[in-house]
Amino acid sequence: MPFDLRDILLRQNDPTPADGGIPPWLRESWNDPEGFIAALAQHHAGRGAATPKSRPGQHFDFFHDLAVRHADSTAPAFRAWDAARGWLPLSYRELGDRASRRATEWAAQGVKPGAKVALVHGLGPELLVSLMASLKLGACISLLPPTGTLFLSRRLALLEPQHLSAEPHQVPLLKGFEQLLLRSRGDAAPSFTSHTYRPNDTVALLFSPLVSPPDTPVALSAERAWTSALRDGLLTYGLGTGDLFAAPGLHFLQHQPALLFATLLRGATYLHMEPADVERAPTRLTEQPLRTLGVSAALRTALSRAQRGPLRGVAHWFRGAEDALDWESWRDWLRQSELGKVPHTHVLIDAAEGGAVLVSRRHTEELHTGIAPAPGRAWALKDLNLSGQEAASDTGVFTPLPDKGRPPGYVILARQGEQYLFAGTRDARRSGRVYPSSEVVEALADLPFVSGACVTTVPSGGTPGQSKHVLLVFTGAEDTEHFEREASPRRQALRHHLELRLGAEHLPDRVELFPLLPHRDKEGRVDEAWCRAQYATGALHQKSTDPLFQALTAVRERARESVRGTGDDERPGTR
């Protein structure tokens, strides 16, 4: 069927039918993705100062379409808030010029089309310039935030990049990879035309926190990245030239570079503030009217703490479908901000899939739970057991197609009459994201008082569908007085160690210390199933206070020491 984009855009804010049914064009877009994307591209090309170079199904020039095409725009590409210097704008022309100069320097250092370039930057101008330079050269990009040392080294080792981009003060985080750093002085003369990607070329290898395990690099094709950015910029966020988009506090790895691509492709302005900056100066966020505001739980909390009154000038806002739906907190915030009559959606975004994968219709007043697969991509409900077959009922694992070679689905979607409901995830997660349990345990391995560790999950008594991640730490045989005296300092040491090596976001919800030794398998690894079962039944607590088990632990500890004595080789399974 022909897709009338003008009519679709005009009807976005129409009231949702009582049955929650989806519009015919959305259903048809799942059946005819190519036709739908072609209609989007035609609508997009008819608006703007210059014609896009990219052609769906043929070729994609990201550098031209995201930077050069908007060089004459009076609106900046990016505005970042700095507490000391105020707003720092980066125009499209300046972005293109700086990126071109950097690309010239990097080309002289060996960056070629297809080379893997890891961009270790926080969200800011330096990231944008390095991102555009990489795309001009035809590189395969990977975004990594400058966080914990182990977090970075583990992912860089798995990625095996040919080059690294980072700011000088971030170099200490990159121990062992310093030789891959690219030098950028910014004084080279721009030269050569930008690279054109073929549809199936890999434009990015991204570490999505929605994928299990989260240190798996997921390939994103040029076709998927460009078409998803086009769809999201036009429909999901409704952006046009000069519009302002802001999403303070959204998870970096889950959402970038998808949000940047969608904003820049449409010639809009990405406004960046940290939630802490919003809390200190909440009026800064809406100094100019916002076309779309992404409201993370962190931003909602910051605005609530600041007791910020009505948010004026917001035309549309969205929240993450994966976030815990704390009804009372959201309702209180809606009343405080007076956004009840402003259209809102909830969206599940995964940058490794190109952008939005689930999008609700626009609603006003109360929050809602209805949602639907994003337009323009085929999908299926697969069996909950991940057998590969389609679900026999109206509940299954949402699976974007084609799924060959892609990470398995994890979102449970339920079909109820003419609408779909987000029914949670297959496994226990933290705000939809995978908790890196194995990395947490690895990060603690060199602490002298840790004889073994394991992470377990327990249901939360608060928001439905949420779980708490509990770190179980075994300290070995210790007398009660010493164990209790050292408990508080050890918890502080654990926290400091995890923040340094993995970043504060990966701290567990609770830490339990036990003066015991964990069971181990034949290879000497901690038996996680045993630890979790013992904790769930309360057995670990009972054993840690039982004199008999304390004596047995001391015997086991002595046996371990004798096996590891001078001249002895410790055999697997002896611990």
Disulfide bonds with the S-S distance in Angstrom:
none
